[in-house]
Amino acid sequence: MAPLIDEEETTLVQQILDQLAQTPYACSTLTKLSGGTANFLYRGALLKPLPGDTATTVVIKRSTDYVAINRDFPLDVTRCIFEESMLHGLDGFTQTINTPSGTSVVAAPRCYLFDRDTHTQVHQDFPSTIDLTTILQSANVDQILPGSSGRSVGYALGSWLRFFHNWTSEPAQAALRERVGPNKGMRQLKCLITYDSFIEILERHPETIEGHKETLKAVQSAMKYEFERPPTEGEEIRGLIHGDFWAGNVLLPDSPWYDSQSSNQEPNKLFIIDWENAQFGHRAVDIGGILADLYERKHFKNVSTSIPIMQGFMEGYGPLSEELAFGTAIHAGVHLICWYYRRNRNAPLPYPLPIVLAALTLGRDFILKGWAKDKKWFESSVLAPLFTDAKQAR
């Protein structure tokens, strides 16, 4: 891996400051933000508050044709064009959700500025927030998400995602689908890091694939086709998706969640960020991706709060067709297996081998049982709520 050296990044920061100097988003300083690997991401301290707004900071995202933490990994820079289109489409798209613990508001950031020549975006900042992954892995997770609030967070996320999937399929969003759907570069990347990789990972531990390779190859072939098929209209299980829907792209206030709300309390707030992977695709990619991501926190780090969030998410998203439920299980399995590559591959395994093998085996079983449409098996699994109300696929 070859990131920019300090001098190169200092030069990049100065270029951004100079570029914004004659705009309403001129900044005194840029502070590098943690999280994310693809782009150079900074919080900018504005020289003047935005007109008609009290915001004193913005988020600045500079995209390049390589991964920010590894210049040797090429990445389609047009991803930022699709993100800008998606964020403009989402401008004002705020959903108020009544969860078991009160009202929640879910929103995406506004895109204030996009320079296509330098691939620089200026986004709305959400200060005093923290991503859900960091919360789950923190020592004070029970203070930030007390009582039943984990289930309510999941319910809000599931309800919002269902609403988003349905909204992007409405006739009024035809132009948005036309602009964002053909995000070919990120569709190819998503396929590369999931269905192109999961069998290769299992082969590193032959005991997880022995006797199943032929079936897994069939699954791989069928699901890879989902990333190649052209966008179409009027399908229940396909449409515009976020494309990278995981806990790291969900921001919550860094204060305790209101587990029960009175009339004088502000609604709980959640923000969905990082839209450069928005694309036409199978909705199982969004649903299965976040379920597997949450389960990883439980499996590898024993974060018990992950389970009620998963349960609340499935309840909030609501009933699935059997086709979508089984597709979700398959993608959850692939995502769980591909944890293996979402780490430094040159480093030793970060967990004992039996724990790693258990994750790979469970992911494999999600795939095999989803492919076989074994509803009975899933009814005793962590994904059981997907199948409680699953209706016969049409």
Secondary structure as GFF3:
##gff-version 3
##sequence-region A 1 394
A	DSSP	alpha_helix	6	20	.	.	.	ID=ss1
A	DSSP	beta_strand	27	32	.	.	.	ID=ss2
A	DSSP	beta_strand	40	46	.	.	.	ID=ss3
A	DSSP	beta_strand	57	62	.	.	.	ID=ss4
A	DSSP	beta_strand	66	67	.	.	.	ID=ss5
A	DSSP	beta_strand	70	74	.	.	.	ID=ss6
A	DSSP	alpha_helix	79	90	.	.	.	ID=ss7
A	DSSP	beta_strand	95	99	.	.	.	ID=ss8
A	DSSP	beta_strand	102	107	.	.	.	ID=ss9
A	DSSP	beta_strand	111	115	.	.	.	ID=ss10
A	DSSP	beta_strand	120	124	.	.	.	ID=ss11
A	DSSP	beta_strand	129	131	.	.	.	ID=ss12
A	DSSP	alpha_helix	132	136	.	.	.	ID=ss13
A	DSSP	alpha_helix	141	144	.	.	.	ID=ss14
A	DSSP	alpha_helix	149	168	.	.	.	ID=ss15
A	DSSP	three_ten_helix	171	173	.	.	.	ID=ss16
A	DSSP	alpha_helix	174	180	.	.	.	ID=ss17
A	DSSP	alpha_helix	184	192	.	.	.	ID=ss18
A	DSSP	alpha_helix	198	203	.	.	.	ID=ss19
A	DSSP	three_ten_helix	206	208	.	.	.	ID=ss20
A	DSSP	alpha_helix	213	226	.	.	.	ID=ss21
A	DSSP	beta_strand	238	241	.	.	.	ID=ss22
A	DSSP	three_ten_helix	247	249	.	.	.	ID=ss23
A	DSSP	beta_strand	250	253	.	.	.	ID=ss24
A	DSSP	beta_strand	268	272	.	.	.	ID=ss25
A	DSSP	beta_strand	279	282	.	.	.	ID=ss26
A	DSSP	alpha_helix	284	301	.	.	.	ID=ss27
A	DSSP	alpha_helix	306	317	.	.	.	ID=ss28
A	DSSP	alpha_helix	322	337	.	.	.	ID=ss29
A	DSSP	three_ten_helix	338	341	.	.	.	ID=ss30
A	DSSP	alpha_helix	353	371	.	.	.	ID=ss31
A	DSSP	alpha_helix	375	378	.	.	.	ID=ss32
A	DSSP	alpha_helix	385	388	.	.	.	ID=ss33
###
